[in-house]
């Protein structure tokens, strides 16, 4: 039977599939619109299996906050090409997926259910590329009264940051100077990629690795054994200054550290501020 261009157009708008795929689906189902949708979904799921092994390094990072403001979620969803990631259709898919993940209470990739998995496979069929939910991080407020969530998306979804800050007294959360501080901290994390908040939070395996690297470098350069420990200590302090958020130079004023910036705000507002935790995603990172 003859398939009109108008019906093909409507099916494309409904499913997001390509023109020829829509035309073929309508031909296969004798023009039955609902059956054609079903055919395209089934075809998309089948094709998604074939695409699943293809590398997906492009995509977007999205952030969502719960209605009660007590939870925040960040998710990275990958596709194969920058061309697809920049389309409004892919952006809409990522935003909808992030909202669904938040609403379902999902906190990790392992908790992705069959409904979301099916939607991802359908998206892969629609975009003609492998689509992957790569990682998820979810924070629940440590203190419902004093906790404040700040988020930041950089480079049009290529870098994402969420940070929890605890402030006492809680009413300071509405102060403009505090809000500026929270935004600046999220920008700092996005720009400088700290490993931890303070040197006390550096993961033990990273600390051990750095000590071994610095000791080997000192030995290889011919330094005497009796001063190697001191050299390692000095290089560790430099490592902390570059990788611990509170010890980093503030990107907007290199004359002070984030710790000193925090202390200034605390003094000005007569409050106590704690940067509790943060997460940073950069698109495509392992």
DOPA-131386 format. One record per residue (C-alpha): residue number from 1; residue in one letter; chain; x, y, z. Coordinates in Angstrom, 1 decimal, decimal comma, always signed. Example, Ala and Ser with C-alpha at 12.3 -4.5 7.8 and 13.67 -1.06 7.14 Angstrom:
2
   kollo   kolti   lumse       xx       yy       zz
       1       A       A    +12,3     -4,5     +7,8
       2       S       A    +13,7     -1,1     +7,1
***
This chain:
286
   kollo   kolti   lumse       xx       yy       zz
       1       X       A     +0,0     +0,0     +0,0
       2       X       A     +1,0     +3,6     -0,6
       3       X       A     +2,4     +5,4     +2,5
       4       X       A     +1,8     +9,1     +2,5
       5       X       A     +4,6    +11,5     +3,5
       6       X       A     +2,4    +13,1     +6,1
       7       X       A     +2,0     +9,8     +8,0
       8       X       A     +5,7     +9,1     +7,8
       9       X       A     +6,3    +12,6     +9,2
      10       X       A     +3,9    +12,0    +12,1
      11       X       A     +5,6     +8,7    +12,9
      12       X       A     +9,0    +10,5    +12,8
      13       X       A     +7,7    +13,1    +15,2
      14       X       A     +6,2    +10,5    +17,5
      15       X       A     +9,3     +8,2    +17,6
      16       X       A    +12,3    +10,2    +16,6
      17       X       A    +13,3     +7,5    +14,1
      18       X       A    +14,7     +8,3    +10,7
      19       X       A    +12,5     +8,9     +7,6
      20       X       A    +13,4     +5,6     +5,9
      21       X       A    +13,0     +3,6     +9,1
      22       X       A     +9,5     +5,1     +9,6
      23       X       A     +8,5     +4,4     +6,0
      24       X       A     +9,7     +0,8     +6,2
      25       X       A     +7,9     +0,3     +9,5
      26       X       A     +4,6     +1,5     +8,0
      27       X       A     +5,1     -0,7     +5,0
      28       X       A     +5,8     -3,7     +7,2
      29       X       A     +2,7     -3,1     +9,2
      30       X       A     +0,4     -2,2     +6,3
      31       X       A     +0,1     +1,4     +7,5
      32       X       A     -1,0     +0,5    +11,1
      33       X       A     +0,4     +3,5    +13,0
      34       X       A     +0,5     +1,8    +16,5
      35       X       A     +2,0     -1,4    +15,1
      36       X       A     +4,6     +0,7    +13,3
      37       X       A     +5,6     +2,3    +16,6
      38       X       A     +5,9     -1,1    +18,2
      39       X       A     +7,9     -2,3    +15,2
      40       X       A    +10,3     +0,6    +15,5
      41       X       A    +10,7     +0,0    +19,3
      42       X       A    +11,5     -3,7    +18,7
      43       X       A    +13,9     -2,8    +15,9
      44       X       A    +15,6     -0,2    +18,1
      45       X       A    +16,1     -2,6    +20,9
      46       X       A    +17,6     -5,2    +18,6
      47       X       A    +19,9     -2,7    +17,0
      48       X       A    +20,9     -1,4    +20,5
      49       X       A    +22,3     -4,8    +21,3
      50       X       A    +24,6     -4,5    +18,2
      51       X       A    +25,7     -1,0    +19,2
      52       X       A    +26,4     -1,8    +22,8
      53       X       A    +30,0     -2,7    +22,2
      54       X       A    +30,8     +0,6    +20,4
      55       X       A    +32,7     +3,3    +22,4
      56       X       A    +30,6     +6,1    +23,7
      57       X       A    +32,7     +9,0    +25,0
      58       X       A    +30,6    +12,0    +24,1
      59       X       A    +27,3    +13,0    +25,7
      60       X       A    +26,1    +15,2    +28,5
      61       X       A    +26,1    +15,6    +32,3
      62       X       A    +22,8    +16,6    +34,0
      63       X       A    +22,0    +17,6    +37,5
      64       X       A    +18,6    +17,4    +39,3
      65       X       A    +17,4    +18,4    +42,8
      66       X       A    +14,4    +16,9    +44,5
      67       X       A    +11,3    +19,1    +45,1
      68       X       A    +12,0    +19,3    +48,8
      69       X       A    +15,6    +20,3    +48,1
      70       X       A    +16,8    +17,5    +50,3
      71       X       A    +18,5    +15,4    +47,6
      72       X       A    +20,6    +16,2    +44,6
      73       X       A    +21,6    +13,9    +41,7
      74       X       A    +24,2    +14,1    +39,0
      75       X       A    +24,3    +11,7    +36,0
      76       X       A    +26,5    +11,3    +33,0
      77       X       A    +24,9     +9,9    +29,8
      78       X       A    +27,1     +9,0    +26,9
      79       X       A    +26,7     +8,7    +23,2
      80       X       A    +29,2     +8,2    +20,4
      81       X       A    +29,4    +11,6    +18,7
      82       X       A    +29,5    +15,2    +19,6
      83       X       A    +27,0    +15,8    +16,7
      84       X       A    +24,3    +13,8    +18,5
      85       X       A    +25,1    +15,2    +22,0
      86       X       A    +24,5    +18,7    +20,7
      87       X       A    +21,0    +17,9    +19,3
      88       X       A    +17,9    +19,2    +21,3
      89       X       A    +16,5    +15,7    +21,1
      90       X       A    +19,5    +14,2    +22,9
      91       X       A    +19,5    +17,0    +25,5
      92       X       A    +15,8    +16,3    +26,1
      93       X       A    +16,4    +12,6    +26,5
      94       X       A    +19,2    +13,3    +29,1
      95       X       A    +17,1    +15,7    +31,1
      96       X       A    +14,1    +13,3    +31,2
      97       X       A    +16,3    +10,4    +32,1
      98       X       A    +17,9    +12,4    +35,0
      99       X       A    +14,5    +13,4    +36,3
     100       X       A    +13,3     +9,8    +36,2
     101       X       A    +16,4     +8,5    +37,9
     102       X       A    +15,9    +11,1    +40,7
     103       X       A    +12,2    +10,3    +41,1
     104       X       A    +12,8     +6,6    +41,3
     105       X       A    +15,4     +7,1    +44,1
     106       X       A    +18,2     +5,5    +42,1
     107       X       A    +21,6     +6,2    +43,5
     108       X       A    +24,0     +4,1    +41,4
     109       X       A    +24,3     +2,3    +38,0
     110       X       A    +23,6     -1,0    +39,7
     111       X       A    +20,1     +0,2    +40,6
     112       X       A    +19,0     +1,0    +37,0
     113       X       A    +15,8     -0,8    +36,5
     114       X       A    +14,3     -2,5    +33,4
     115       X       A    +12,1     +0,5    +32,5
     116       X       A    +15,1     +2,9    +32,3
     117       X       A    +17,2     +0,3    +30,6
     118       X       A    +14,5     -0,1    +27,9
     119       X       A    +14,3     +3,7    +27,4
     120       X       A    +18,1     +3,8    +26,9
     121       X       A    +18,0     +1,0    +24,3
     122       X       A    +15,1     +2,8    +22,5
     123       X       A    +17,2     +6,0    +22,5
     124       X       A    +20,1     +4,1    +21,0
     125       X       A    +17,8     +2,9    +18,2
     126       X       A    +16,4     +6,4    +17,7
     127       X       A    +19,9     +8,1    +17,6
     128       X       A    +21,6     +5,3    +15,7
     129       X       A    +24,4     +5,3    +18,3
     130       X       A    +25,3     +3,4    +21,4
     131       X       A    +23,8     +5,3    +24,4
     132       X       A    +25,0     +4,5    +28,0
     133       X       A    +24,2     +5,8    +31,4
     134       X       A    +27,8     +5,9    +32,6
     135       X       A    +27,6     +7,0    +36,3
     136       X       A    +25,4     +8,5    +38,9
     137       X       A    +26,0    +10,2    +42,2
     138       X       A    +23,3    +11,2    +44,6
     139       X       A    +23,6    +13,2    +47,8
     140       X       A    +21,0    +13,4    +50,6
     141       X       A    +21,4    +16,3    +53,0
     142       X       A    +23,5    +15,5    +56,0
     143       X       A    +21,6    +18,1    +58,0
     144       X       A    +18,2    +19,1    +56,6
     145       X       A    +18,4    +22,5    +58,4
     146       X       A    +22,0    +23,5    +57,9
     147       X       A    +23,0    +21,8    +54,7
     148       X       A    +23,0    +23,6    +51,4
     149       X       A    +23,4    +22,1    +47,9
     150       X       A    +25,2    +24,0    +45,2
     151       X       A    +25,6    +22,7    +41,6
     152       X       A    +27,4    +23,9    +38,5
     153       X       A    +27,4    +22,8    +34,9
     154       X       A    +30,4    +23,9    +32,8
     155       X       A    +31,1    +23,8    +29,1
     156       X       A    +27,5    +23,1    +28,0
     157       X       A    +27,3    +19,8    +30,0
     158       X       A    +30,8    +18,6    +29,7
     159       X       A    +31,7    +19,2    +33,3
     160       X       A    +29,4    +18,9    +36,3
     161       X       A    +29,8    +19,6    +40,0
     162       X       A    +27,6    +19,1    +43,1
     163       X       A    +28,7    +20,2    +46,5
     164       X       A    +27,2    +20,1    +50,0
     165       X       A    +28,0    +22,9    +52,4
     166       X       A    +26,9    +23,1    +56,0
     167       X       A    +26,4    +26,5    +57,5
     168       X       A    +25,6    +27,4    +61,1
     169       X       A    +23,3    +29,3    +61,8
     170       X       A    +21,1    +28,0    +59,1
     171       X       A    +19,5    +31,3    +58,1
     172       X       A    +22,9    +32,3    +56,6
     173       X       A    +22,0    +30,1    +53,7
     174       X       A    +19,9    +33,0    +52,3
     175       X       A    +22,7    +35,5    +52,6
     176       X       A    +24,0    +36,8    +49,3
     177       X       A    +27,7    +36,7    +50,5
     178       X       A    +27,3    +33,0    +51,4
     179       X       A    +25,5    +32,2    +48,1
     180       X       A    +28,4    +33,8    +46,3
     181       X       A    +30,8    +31,7    +48,3
     182       X       A    +28,9    +28,5    +47,4
     183       X       A    +28,9    +29,4    +43,7
     184       X       A    +32,6    +30,2    +43,8
     185       X       A    +33,4    +26,9    +45,5
     186       X       A    +31,6    +24,9    +42,8
     187       X       A    +33,4    +26,9    +40,1
     188       X       A    +36,7    +26,2    +41,9
     189       X       A    +36,0    +22,5    +41,9
     190       X       A    +35,0    +22,5    +38,2
     191       X       A    +38,1    +24,4    +37,2
     192       X       A    +40,8    +22,9    +39,5
     193       X       A    +39,6    +19,3    +39,9
     194       X       A    +40,6    +18,8    +43,6
     195       X       A    +41,2    +15,2    +44,8
     196       X       A    +39,7    +15,9    +48,3
     197       X       A    +38,5    +18,7    +50,5
     198       X       A    +41,5    +18,6    +52,9
     199       X       A    +44,8    +16,7    +53,1
     200       X       A    +43,1    +14,5    +55,8
     201       X       A    +40,6    +13,3    +53,2
     202       X       A    +43,2    +12,2    +50,6
     203       X       A    +42,5     +8,5    +49,8
     204       X       A    +45,2     +6,3    +51,3
     205       X       A    +46,1     +4,6    +48,0
     206       X       A    +46,7     +8,0    +46,3
     207       X       A    +48,8     +9,2    +49,2
     208       X       A    +50,9     +6,0    +49,2
     209       X       A    +51,4     +6,2    +45,5
     210       X       A    +52,5     +9,8    +45,6
     211       X       A    +55,0     +9,1    +48,4
     212       X       A    +56,5     +6,3    +46,4
     213       X       A    +56,8     +8,4    +43,3
     214       X       A    +58,4    +11,3    +45,1
     215       X       A    +60,9     +9,0    +46,9
     216       X       A    +61,9     +7,3    +43,6
     217       X       A    +62,3    +10,7    +41,9
     218       X       A    +64,6    +11,8    +44,7
     219       X       A    +66,7     +8,6    +44,6
     220       X       A    +67,0     +8,6    +40,8
     221       X       A    +68,2    +12,2    +40,9
     222       X       A    +71,1    +11,1    +43,2
     223       X       A    +69,9    +12,7    +46,5
     224       X       A    +71,4    +11,2    +49,6
     225       X       A    +69,2     +8,8    +51,6
     226       X       A    +69,3    +11,0    +54,7
     227       X       A    +67,4    +13,9    +53,1
     228       X       A    +64,9    +11,9    +50,9
     229       X       A    +62,2    +11,9    +53,6
     230       X       A    +62,5    +15,7    +53,8
     231       X       A    +62,3    +16,0    +50,1
     232       X       A    +59,2    +13,8    +50,0
     233       X       A    +57,6    +15,9    +52,7
     234       X       A    +58,2    +19,1    +50,7
     235       X       A    +56,8    +17,6    +47,5
     236       X       A    +53,8    +16,2    +49,4
     237       X       A    +53,0    +19,7    +50,7
     238       X       A    +53,1    +21,0    +47,1
     239       X       A    +50,8    +18,1    +46,1
     240       X       A    +48,4    +19,0    +48,8
     241       X       A    +48,4    +22,7    +47,8
     242       X       A    +47,5    +21,7    +44,2
     243       X       A    +45,0    +18,9    +45,0
     244       X       A    +43,2    +19,6    +48,3
     245       X       A    +40,3    +22,1    +47,8
     246       X       A    +40,9    +24,1    +51,0
     247       X       A    +44,6    +24,5    +50,2
     248       X       A    +44,2    +25,4    +46,5
     249       X       A    +44,7    +29,0    +45,4
     250       X       A    +41,3    +30,6    +44,8
     251       X       A    +40,8    +30,9    +41,0
     252       X       A    +39,4    +34,4    +41,3
     253       X       A    +42,1    +35,7    +43,6
     254       X       A    +45,4    +33,8    +43,7
     255       X       A    +46,6    +35,7    +46,7
     256       X       A    +44,4    +33,6    +49,0
     257       X       A    +43,4    +29,9    +49,4
     258       X       A    +39,9    +28,6    +49,5
     259       X       A    +40,5    +28,0    +53,3
     260       X       A    +41,3    +31,7    +53,7
     261       X       A    +38,3    +32,7    +51,6
     262       X       A    +36,1    +30,5    +53,7
     263       X       A    +37,5    +32,1    +56,9
     264       X       A    +36,8    +35,6    +55,5
     265       X       A    +33,1    +34,8    +54,9
     266       X       A    +32,8    +33,2    +58,3
     267       X       A    +34,1    +36,3    +59,9
     268       X       A    +32,0    +38,7    +57,9
     269       X       A    +28,8    +36,7    +58,5
     270       X       A    +29,6    +35,5    +62,0
     271       X       A    +29,0    +31,9    +61,1
     272       X       A    +30,6    +28,5    +60,7
     273       X       A    +31,0    +26,9    +57,3
     274       X       A    +31,9    +23,4    +56,5
     275       X       A    +32,4    +22,1    +52,9
     276       X       A    +31,1    +18,6    +53,6
     277       X       A    +31,5    +16,8    +50,3
     278       X       A    +31,5    +17,2    +46,5
     279       X       A    +31,4    +15,2    +43,3
     280       X       A    +32,8    +16,3    +39,9
     281       X       A    +32,2    +14,6    +36,6
     282       X       A    +34,1    +15,4    +33,4
     283       X       A    +32,6    +13,9    +30,3
     284       X       A    +34,3    +10,7    +29,1
     285       X       A    +36,6    +10,3    +32,1
     286       X       A    +37,0     +6,7    +33,4
***
